[in-house]
Amino acid sequence: MAPSHPPLRPAPGSDTPLPPDQRAAEVQTMFSRIVPRYDLMNRLMTGGMDGRWRRRTVREALVDADPRGGIVLDLGTGTGDLARDLRAAGVAQVIASDFARPMLVAGRGKPGLAADSGVTWLLSDALHLPFADDSFDAVTSGFLLRNLVDLPAALAEMMRVLRPAGRMVALDMTHPPPGLLGQVTRFGVERLVTPVAGWLSGSRAAYRYLPQSLEGHPAADAIVDLLRATGFTDARYERMGMGSVALHVARKPSDA
Ligand SMILES: C[S@@+](CC[C@H](N)C(=O)[O-])C[C@H]1O[C@@H](n2cnc3c(N)ncnc32)[C@H](O)[C@@H]1O
């Protein structure tokens, strides 16, 4: 396979493009800094809709699967809300993985997410997963994709660690659709959600990061193309949140 060459993208809150390694370090630092208010920011910025989106993500991950014997990897788990919902849906074992240690520490302290809860917390980079091939029934992620410095490489890692016929389910913000709905959504994100994020996080960088993280991020259709190019089958997406959020779903081929 040809090596991927991720474009230079600005660091959170800056206009200066950084090489991928440096940008990943900046992303890691920024998420580590906003931990104390992260969950509250999610609730307020999405008008409380993120819970519903996560439960939809879990349902998609578990289509065709009996969760009771299952093992699911939640990448970029942050404070573990998706991991908690996977356990609540009956998944036997959830690996909650992130490269920002403070996020994991905060998550492990939340109700239902302690070390003996069936959730295993793991500090790891989504681009270099410490797992054997074909390890997981599903790989999920919430609001991770646009933070990755090399999306094709991350998709290839997800594909590698999934068992044949396993499902990749990724929830994230996306570029609003064209037309009136898109204009309304763009206005809402720029004039309401972004200022609220800045105010709550107490960080000008976080304030600027939200719209910036979408710059250079592929459109939802292009992510479907990337999934197919990685070798996934049945790749598709649905929009939620007035078009501002996309849920991508794909499957590793049964004969892979
Ligand atoms: C917006 S937060 C989402 C957290 C959580 N999934 C949620 O839905 O609330 C993005 C998370 O992805 C993590 N992240 C970004 N790039 C990563 C990478 N390469 N490997 C692992 N985690 C990463 C960040 O540290 C952060 O916790």
The ligand as a Tripos MOL2 file, in Angstrom:
@<TRIPOS>MOLECULE
LIG
   27    29     1     0     0
SMALL
NO_CHARGES

@<TRIPOS>ATOM
      1 C1        -13.2400   15.2240   21.3210 C.3       1 LIG1
      2 S1        -12.5090   14.0380   22.3750 S.3       1 LIG1
      3 C2        -13.7230   12.7420   22.3520 C.3       1 LIG1
      4 C3        -13.7690   11.9340   23.6180 C.3       1 LIG1
      5 C4        -14.8890   10.9110   23.7010 C.3       1 LIG1
      6 N1        -14.7580    9.8870   22.7040 N.3       1 LIG1
      7 C5        -16.2350   11.5500   23.6030 C.2       1 LIG1
      8 O1        -17.0180   11.1250   22.7580 O.co2     1 LIG1
      9 O2        -16.5160   12.4460   24.3830 O.co2     1 LIG1
     10 C6        -11.2610   13.3660   21.3400 C.3       1 LIG1
     11 C7        -10.3540   12.4260   22.0890 C.3       1 LIG1
     12 O3         -9.4940   11.7830   21.1470 O.3       1 LIG1
     13 C8         -8.2270   11.6580   21.7240 C.3       1 LIG1
     14 N2         -7.2550   11.4750   20.6360 N.ar      1 LIG1
     15 C9         -6.9470   12.3190   19.6300 C.ar      1 LIG1
     16 N3         -6.0140   11.7840   18.8290 N.ar      1 LIG1
     17 C10        -5.7300   10.5510   19.3480 C.ar      1 LIG1
     18 C11        -4.8370    9.5040   18.9640 C.ar      1 LIG1
     19 N4         -4.0370    9.6020   17.9040 N.pl3     1 LIG1
     20 N5         -4.8200    8.3870   19.7100 N.ar      1 LIG1
     21 C12        -5.6180    8.2600   20.8110 C.ar      1 LIG1
     22 N6         -6.4590    9.2220   21.2230 N.ar      1 LIG1
     23 C13        -6.5280   10.3570   20.4950 C.ar      1 LIG1
     24 C14        -8.0520   12.9340   22.5340 C.3       1 LIG1
     25 O4         -7.0640   12.8010   23.5270 O.3       1 LIG1
     26 C15        -9.4490   13.1320   23.0980 C.3       1 LIG1
     27 O5         -9.5970   12.5290   24.3570 O.3       1 LIG1
@<TRIPOS>BOND
     1     1     2 1
     2     2     3 1
     3     2    10 1
     4     3     4 1
     5     4     5 1
     6     5     6 1
     7     5     7 1
     8     7     8 2
     9     7     9 1
    10    10    11 1
    11    11    12 1
    12    11    26 1
    13    12    13 1
    14    13    14 1
    15    13    24 1
    16    14    15 ar
    17    14    23 ar
    18    15    16 ar
    19    16    17 ar
    20    17    18 ar
    21    17    23 ar
    22    18    19 1
    23    18    20 ar
    24    20    21 ar
    25    21    22 ar
    26    22    23 ar
    27    24    25 1
    28    24    26 1
    29    26    27 1
@<TRIPOS>SUBSTRUCTURE
     1 LIG1         1 GROUP 0 **** ****
